[in-house]
């Protein structure tokens, strides 16, 4: 019996348009919702809570096959690159219990 694969993508985002924490929150909330809706991912803001223009998000997704998880991570990273904010850094990992 296969255990499946978990993909983890941690990204650092820069929001040059944000002039306050409230402004940043708008971008973070939108990014999280899009990652959840488009890729079925679980997403959390994990760092830079006190900074106006920075955020670190970590998302995870699960699939039966490794290539499917890699595809989801690739598409999520591509999506984030295409937004009005800057994707500064992206780190990823794929794990399985097998």
C-alpha positions in Angstrom: 0.0 0.0 0.0 1.4 3.4 -1.0 1.6 6.2 1.5 1.4 9.1 -1.0 3.6 12.2 -1.2 3.5 15.6 0.5 4.9 18.6 -1.2 6.1 21.6 0.8 6.7 25.0 -0.7 8.0 27.9 1.5 8.1 31.3 -0.2 9.3 34.7 0.8 7.2 37.5 -0.7 7.8 41.2 -1.0 4.9 43.6 -1.3 6.3 47.0 -2.4 2.8 48.5 -2.6 2.0 47.8 1.1 2.2 50.9 3.3 1.0 49.3 6.5 0.3 45.9 8.1 -3.3 46.3 7.0 -2.2 46.7 3.4 0.1 43.7 3.6 -2.7 41.7 5.1 -4.8 42.2 1.9 -2.0 40.7 -0.2 -1.3 37.8 2.2 -5.0 36.9 2.5 -5.4 36.9 -1.3 -2.3 34.8 -1.9 -3.3 32.2 0.7 -6.9 32.0 -0.7 -5.6 31.5 -4.3 -3.1 28.8 -3.3 -5.9 27.0 -1.3 -8.4 27.3 -4.1 -6.2 26.6 -7.1 -4.0 23.9 -5.7 -5.9 22.4 -2.8 -3.1 23.5 -0.5 -2.9 24.1 3.2 -1.2 27.5 3.7 0.1 29.4 6.7 2.0 32.7 7.2 5.0 31.5 9.2 7.3 34.5 9.4 7.7 38.3 9.1 4.4 39.0 10.9 5.6 42.4 12.1 7.0 43.7 8.7 4.8 45.7 6.3 6.3 44.5 3.1 7.5 41.0 3.7 5.9 37.6 4.4 6.9 34.0 4.5 4.2 31.5 3.5 4.5 27.8 3.7 2.1 25.6 1.8 1.6 21.9 1.6 -0.2 19.6 -0.9 -0.7 15.9 -1.0 -1.0 13.5 -4.0 -0.7 9.8 -4.7 2.2 10.2 -7.1 5.5 12.2 -6.7 5.2 13.7 -10.2 1.7 15.1 -9.3 3.1 16.8 -6.2 6.0 18.3 -8.2 3.6 19.6 -10.8 1.5 21.2 -8.1 4.5 22.9 -6.5 5.7 24.1 -10.0 2.4 25.6 -10.8 2.0 27.3 -7.4 5.5 28.8 -7.8 4.7 29.9 -11.3 1.4 31.5 -10.1 3.2 33.4 -7.4 5.8 34.7 -9.9 3.0 36.2 -12.0 1.5 38.3 -9.3 1.9 42.1 -8.6 4.2 41.3 -5.7 7.7 39.9 -5.8 8.6 36.3 -5.1 12.0 36.7 -3.4 12.8 33.1 -2.5 11.2 29.7 -2.8 12.3 26.5 -1.1 10.6 23.2 -1.6 10.7 19.6 -0.5 8.8 16.4 -1.3 8.4 13.7 1.4 6.8 10.3 1.7 6.4 7.9 4.6 7.7 5.0 2.5 
